[in-house]
Amino acid sequence: DPTATQAEIVSWDRVSRQYFSIVGQRIVRGRDFAESDSGTSRPVAIVNESLVRKYFPNEDPIGKHFGMDTSRYAGTFEIVGVARDAKYNDPEQPARPMFFLLLEQSVRYPDVLMQRSEIQTHFVGSIQLLVRGDTRNLEPQLRKALADIDPNLSIITVQSMNEQVASNFDQQRMVAQLAGTFGVIAMLLAAIGLYGLMAYMVACRTGEIGVRMALGADRLNIVRLVLRGAFLLVAIGLLIGIPLAIGVGRLMAAQLFEIRSWDPHVFGFSILVLGVCAAAASILPARRAASTDPLKALRTD
């Protein structure tokens, strides 16, 4: 159906034994493919959780049968296990219903087209290996091993699972890096702007500071006065900025993978960083104000 969504399309693949343990996809019900599952035994299948939710919502799928194409093949495969959902294509879309067949098993269909398709699905397109230790010099060894098996086997590319996963997040990673860069620049501009504003406010209040010091205010009181003004500005900025940040977070959640528009840990860390920047930007004007000579300050217009 061309109008079907990705979550409605049932995909399938042929795999060998221990595939799920190698890729880290856990069997949550039933069993994995076993040695007893051979080319002469009954064809078996492992389905994922999405397929179970769609076709077996209120029953145990273990032991149930299904087939492909038409109802005449409905009893072809027996479900022996349920694998945890995994996303193989677009990480932003929900996991689609999927089932897995054993590479060693095949079905003889009376239909010519079905039998031709069955034969074609037994061509191996990729190999997964579980490697322990250093993998830097693994590719030449793999190429040699496959060449020893069959010189006509060609290896197009060798990638680790981490590299394959990372390649699916190129766009999201670029958006995240740009957002992080802009955030750092905005923080620096805010700190510079706060420093300039506080320096200007101290200069404008030089006479007031002189009067306070002449009346007995010590340096600590002057520092508190300046910092109080700085953090008052920060508090006003947060009252305006937090609602705007939540709104922007909704837009970012649509661009990045599994990012929530509201995360209290992120907002708390951002407020902490902003407070540190405000303190760092205000401490120099505050120290300068505290070291002001009261006589010179009183002569200032």
N, C-alpha and C positions, 0 to 999 in steps of 0.2 A: 504494500500500500504506500504510494508516494506521499500521502498526507500523514503517515504515522510519525510520531516523535521518536527520538532516540530511545526513550525509556520503554516504548512499545515494541521495538524491533527485537526479535530474538536472534542473538548471534551464537555461533558455536565454533569450536576449534578441536583439532586432534592433538593430543599430547601423549607423552610417554609416562611411564610410572615415575613417581617421585617429583613430578612437575610442580605440584602444589607446595611441597616442602622446600623445593629449590627457590621458587619465587616468593615464598613466605605467605601464601594464601591458605589460611587455616580451614580445615574441614570441621564444620560446626555440628554436623549431624551425619550419622551413618559412618561410612568408611571411605578410605582412599582406594585407588586402584591397587589390586593385589596380584601376587604371582599366579594365583589361580585363574585370573582373567587372561585368557590366552586367545589365540586365533581360532581355536576349536570350541571355546565356551560361548555361552550366551552373551550377545553384545550388551555392555553396560554403559552407564553414563553417570556423570556427576553434574549436578545443576547448581546454580548460585541462588542466593537468598531472594533476589529480585524475581527470578522465575517462579520460585515457590510462592511468593506473595501474589503473583499474578494468576497462576494456574492451580495452586493448591493452598488457598488462603486459610481453610479451616480443617485441614487434614494433614496427616503425615505422608510426605512424598516418597519415603523409602519403600521400595517394592513396587511402586507404580510404574506404568509403561507409557511410552509415547513414541512417536515417529515423525517423519518429515514428509512434506509435500501433500499427500492425500491421506484420507482416513484408512485406506487399505493397509497402510504401513504403521498404524497407530500403536501396535504392540511390538515394534522393532527393538527398542532399547528399554532396559530396566534401570531405574534410578537406584543407585547404591549409596550415594552420598550427597551432601549439600555443602558447598564451599561458600566461604564468606565473600560478600560482594567486593569487587575490585573494579576500578575504572581503567580501561585500556586505551581510551581515545581522548575525549575532551574531559579534563578534570572538573570543568565547571558544570557539566551535565550530570544528572543522577546516573548511577550504575544501571546498565541495561540488562534485561533478562538474558542469561547465557547458559549453555551447557557444554560439557567437554566429553569427548569420546576418546577411547584408547587407540593409539596409533597402531597397535598390533592387531586390532580386530577390524574386520570388514564385513559388509553385508552384501549378499548377492541379490540384486533386484531384478525382477523380470522385465522391468521397464528399461529400455536401452539408454535413454537420457539419464535416468537415475543411476544406472550402473556406470556410465561414463563419468558422471560427477563423483561417484564413490571412489573410482580409481584415481581421479585427479586430486582428491583430498588427502591421499596418502603420500604425496610428494612433500618432503620436509622442507619448510621454508626458513626455519631458524633453529638454532641450538642454544639451550641454556645450560650453563655450567656453574656448579657451586665450587668456588675456588677459595682455598685457605692459604694465607701467606702472601708473598709479594707477587703482584700481577703485572709488573712493569714489563717483563720480558715474556709475557704469556702468548702474545699474538704470533710470533714466529713458530713457537711450539705447536700452537693450534693448527696453523697452516700446514706444517710438516705432517702432523698426525692425520689430518684429513687427506692430504696428498698421498700418504702411504695407503690409505683405505681405497681411494679412487682419485687418480690424477685429474679427472674431469670435474671434480667438485670444486666450485669456485666460491671463495669467501668475499663478499662485497664489503662488509665492514665488521669490526669487532668493537663492541661497546659494553661497558659495565652497566649494571642495572641503575646505578646512581646517575650515569650520564644519560640514559634513556629517559629517566624520570625528569631530570633537569631540563631536557630539551622540550618537554611539554609545558614548561613554565617560563619560556623565554619572554613572552609578552608581559606576563604578570610580573616577572622579575624586573623588566625594564621600567614598568609603571611604578613599582615599589622603590626602585633606585632613584627615579626622578622625584617621586614624592618625598623620599628621605633627604635628597639633596636640597630641594626647595625648603623643606622644614628646617634644615640646618642653617640655610641662608636667611630664612625668616627670623630664626632665633638670634643670629648674629646681628641682623639689622635692628631687631627689637632691643638687644642689649646696647648697641651703639646709640640708638635713639634715646633710650632711657638715660644713658650716661650723659648725653648732650643736654637733655631736658633737666636733669638734676643739677648739672653744672650751671646751667642758666638760672634755675630757681635759687641756687645758693648765692649766685652773684647778685640777683635781684633782692635777696633778703639779707644782704651783708649788714645793713644798718640795724635790722631787727636782731640779728645774731649778736651784734656788738652790744645792744641794749641788754639782751638776756645775759650775756657774759658779765656785763658791768653790774647787773643786779645779783650776780652770784651763781649763775648757771655754769656748771663745769663742762669739761670736754665731752664726758659721757652723755650728758643731757643734749648737747648739740648734735652728737652723732645719732642719738635716738630720734631727734627731731627730723633730721634729714632722712633717715631710713624709714621713719613713719610715713613721710610724704611719698617716698618711692614705692613702698608696699601698698599704699592707698591707691596709687596709679595702677599697680599690678592687679589689685582686687577689682577695680573698675574694668580693667581690660579683660579679666577672666569672666566677669559677669556678662560682658558682651561677646567674648570669644567662644565660650563653651557651647552656647546654643548654636553658633555658627559652625563650630567644629563638629557637632553632632550631625548637622545637616550635610556638611561636606563628607562626613564619614559614610553616609548613606550612598553618596555617589561613588566613593572609593570601594565600598563593599561590592558594587556591581562590576568593578574592574579587576579586583584581586580575588585570589582563590581562598574561599572559606575565611573571609575577614568580616568580623562583625562591625556594624556601624557604631556600636557603643561598647567600649571595653574599659571598665573602671581601672584596671591596672595600667593601661596605656595613658588614660587621662590623668591618673595620679602621678605617674612618672613624668608626664609633660609639665604638670603644675610644679612638681619638685624642681625640674630642670629650669623652668622659668623663674622660680623663686631664687635659685642659686645665681642665675644670670642677673637678676635684679639686684641681689646683694653685691655681686661682684662689680656691677656697673655703678652702684651707689656708694661704695665704700670710699673710693678716692675723693669724690666731692664732699662726703661727710667728714673725712679726715682733714681736708682742706678747710672746711668750715670750722672745725674744732680748733684748728691752729690759728684762727684769725685773731689778730691783735685788736682788743676791744677799742683802744683809742683810735686806731685807723678806721675801724668799722663805724665808729660814731661820727667820724668826719665825712663818711661816704654819703652822698645824696641819695 
